[in-house]
C-alpha cells in the first residue's frame, strides 16, 4: 500500500507561516510620528507669506505640543516607545538600528530647536537675527527629515521588509511575541481629537502679530506717507 502524506496543504501552511506578524509599535506612537511629520511639513510650506503666518504659527505650537507629548510617552509608554530603549539602541554596536536611533534623536533635537527659535522670534524675545536662526533650523530639520526617509528606504531594502509600513500598521512581519501588548487605539484617537480641537480654537482666535512687528509696520507706513509730502515740499522749493 502506497503511503500518503497526510499533511493538509503544506504549501498553504508555509505561506501562512511566512505572513505571520507581530505588533511592535503602539497606536499613540504612530499617531505622534505622523502628526509631527505632517505638522512640520505644513509649517515649512507656510513659512513664506504673511497670508499664511497664522497657519505657520498654529502648526509651530502644535509641533511643540506633540514633541512634549512624545517625550512624555517616552517615559510612560510601552517599552519599544521608551527613551530608554532608544538609548539602548544608541549604545549598541554599529548597525542599521543604531543609525536609525541616531536619526530619531537628531530629528527630536531638530524639532525642539525649530520650535524654540520660532517662539522666540514670534514672542519678540530676541532680535531680528533670531529669524535667520529659525530659518536655518527649519532648513536643517528638512534635510534631516529627507535623510531619515532615505535611511528608512535603504534599511528596508537591506532587511527585505517595509519599515514605513510598520509605522502605519504597527505590525512587523515575522514570528515572535508581540512587543506591544496593548495597541491603545483610544489614546491615539484622543490625541487626534485634541489636536483638531486646538486647530479649531486657533481658527476662531487666530494668533496676533507681536507688538514689535505692528510697530514696524506702522513706522514703515508712516515713512511711506511722509515721503510724498517731502517730495512735494522739494517741488515747491524748486518752483520758487
C-alpha positions in Angstrom: 0.0 0.0 0.0 1.4 3.4 -1.0 1.9 5.8 1.8 0.2 9.2 1.5 1.4 12.4 3.1 -1.5 13.4 5.3 -0.2 17.0 6.0 -3.0 19.2 4.6 -1.9 21.7 2.1 1.8 22.1 3.1 2.4 24.9 0.7 -0.5 26.9 2.1 0.7 26.3 5.6 4.1 27.6 4.6 2.6 30.7 3.2 0.6 31.3 6.4 3.7 31.0 8.5 5.5 33.4 6.1 2.9 36.1 6.5 2.8 35.9 10.3 3.3 39.2 12.0 3.7 40.7 15.5 2.8 44.1 16.9 5.9 46.2 17.5 4.6 49.8 17.5 1.6 51.1 19.5 -1.1 53.4 18.1 -0.1 56.6 20.1 3.5 56.3 18.9 2.4 56.0 15.3 -0.1 58.9 15.7 2.6 61.1 17.2 5.0 60.2 14.4 2.7 61.1 11.6 1.2 64.2 13.2 4.7 65.5 13.8 5.7 64.8 10.2 2.6 66.4 8.8 2.7 69.5 11.0 6.4 70.1 10.3 5.8 69.8 6.5 2.8 72.2 6.8 4.8 74.7 8.9 7.7 74.6 6.4 5.4 75.1 3.5 3.6 78.0 5.2 6.8 79.8 6.3 6.7 82.3 3.5 4.0 84.9 3.0 2.0 86.9 5.6 -1.3 85.3 4.5 -0.1 82.0 5.9 1.5 83.4 9.0 -1.4 82.3 11.3 -1.2 78.8 9.9 2.6 78.7 10.4 2.3 79.8 14.0 -0.5 77.4 14.8 1.4 74.4 13.3 4.5 75.6 15.2 2.6 75.4 18.5 1.2 72.0 17.5 4.7 70.7 16.8 5.9 71.9 20.3 2.9 70.2 22.0 3.3 67.0 20.1 7.0 66.9 20.8 6.3 67.3 24.6 3.7 64.5 24.3 6.2 62.3 22.5 8.9 62.8 25.2 6.3 62.1 28.0 5.2 59.0 26.2 8.8 58.0 26.0 8.8 57.9 29.8 5.5 56.1 30.5 4.7 54.3 27.2 5.4 50.7 26.3 9.0 49.5 26.2 9.6 49.9 22.4 8.5 53.6 22.6 10.5 54.5 25.7 13.5 56.8 25.6 15.5 54.1 27.5 15.0 51.7 24.5 16.3 54.5 22.2 19.3 55.0 24.4 20.0 51.2 24.4 20.0 51.2 20.6 22.4 54.1 20.6 24.8 52.1 22.9 24.6 49.1 20.6 27.3 48.2 18.2 27.5 49.6 14.7 24.5 48.6 12.6 21.3 49.9 11.0 19.4 50.0 14.3 22.0 52.4 15.7 21.8 54.6 12.6 18.0 54.8 12.8 18.2 55.6 16.5 20.8 58.4 15.8 18.4 59.8 13.2 15.5 59.8 15.6 17.5 61.7 18.2 18.6 64.2 15.6 15.1 64.8 14.5 13.8 65.2 18.0 16.5 67.8 18.8 15.9 69.5 15.4 12.2 69.8 16.1 12.9 71.3 19.6 15.4 73.8 18.2 13.0 74.8 15.4 10.0 75.2 17.7 12.0 77.1 20.3 13.6 79.6 17.9 10.2 80.1 16.2 8.6 81.0 19.6 11.5 83.4 20.5 11.0 85.1 17.2 7.2 85.3 17.4 7.2 86.5 21.0 9.8 89.2 20.3 12.2 87.8 23.0 15.2 88.1 20.7 16.5 90.4 17.9 15.8 90.1 14.2 18.7 87.8 14.0 16.6 85.1 15.5 14.6 84.9 12.3 17.7 83.8 10.5 18.4 81.2 13.1 14.9 79.9 12.9 15.1 79.6 9.1 18.4 77.8 9.4 17.0 75.4 12.0 14.0 74.7 9.7 16.2 74.0 6.7 18.4 71.8 8.8 15.4 69.9 10.0 14.1 69.4 6.5 17.5 67.9 5.5 17.3 65.6 8.5 13.8 64.5 7.5 14.9 63.7 4.0 17.8 61.8 5.3 15.5 59.9 7.7 13.3 58.8 4.8 16.3 57.8 2.7 17.7 55.8 5.6 14.4 54.0 6.2 14.3 53.1 2.5 17.8 51.7 2.5 17.3 49.7 5.6 14.0 48.4 4.3 15.9 47.1 1.2 18.6 45.5 3.3 16.2 43.8 5.7 13.7 42.8 3.0 10.7 44.4 4.7 9.0 47.8 4.6 9.8 49.7 7.8 7.4 52.5 6.8 4.5 50.1 6.7 5.3 49.1 10.3 4.8 52.7 11.3 1.5 52.7 9.6 0.0 49.4 10.8 2.1 48.8 13.9 2.8 45.2 12.7 6.2 43.8 11.7 6.4 40.6 9.6 8.0 37.5 11.1 7.4 35.1 14.1 7.8 36.1 17.7 5.8 37.6 20.5 4.2 41.0 20.4 6.5 43.7 21.7 3.4 45.8 22.4 0.6 44.0 24.3 -2.0 46.8 24.1 -2.5 48.9 21.0 -4.2 51.8 22.9 -6.1 53.0 19.8 -8.4 55.1 22.0 -5.5 57.1 23.3 -4.3 57.8 19.7 -7.8 58.9 18.8 -8.0 61.2 21.8 -4.7 62.7 20.6 -6.1 63.4 17.2 -9.2 64.9 18.7 -7.1 67.2 20.9 -5.0 68.4 18.0 -8.2 69.0 15.9 -9.7 70.9 18.8 -6.7 73.1 19.2 -6.8 73.9 15.5 -10.5 74.8 15.7 -9.8 77.1 18.6 -6.9 78.8 16.7 -9.3 79.2 13.8 -11.7 81.1 16.0 -8.9 83.0 17.8 -6.0 83.4 15.3 -2.6 84.3 16.7 -1.8 88.0 16.5 1.4 89.6 15.3 3.8 90.6 18.0 3.7 94.3 19.0 7.2 94.9 17.7 6.0 93.7 14.2 3.0 96.0 14.4 5.2 99.0 15.4 7.5 98.2 12.5 4.6 98.1 10.0 3.1 101.4 11.4 6.5 103.0 11.1 7.0 101.9 7.6 3.5 103.1 6.7 4.3 106.4 8.3 7.5 106.8 6.3 5.6 105.9 3.2 3.1 108.7 3.8 5.9 111.2 4.7 7.9 110.6 1.5 5.3 112.1 -0.9 4.9 115.1 1.4 8.6 115.6 1.4 8.8 115.3 -2.3 6.0 117.9 -2.7 8.0 120.3 -0.4 11.1 119.9 -2.6 9.0 120.5 -5.7 7.5 123.7 -4.2 11.1 124.9 -3.4 12.2 124.3 -6.9 9.2 126.4 -8.3 10.1 129.3 -6.0 
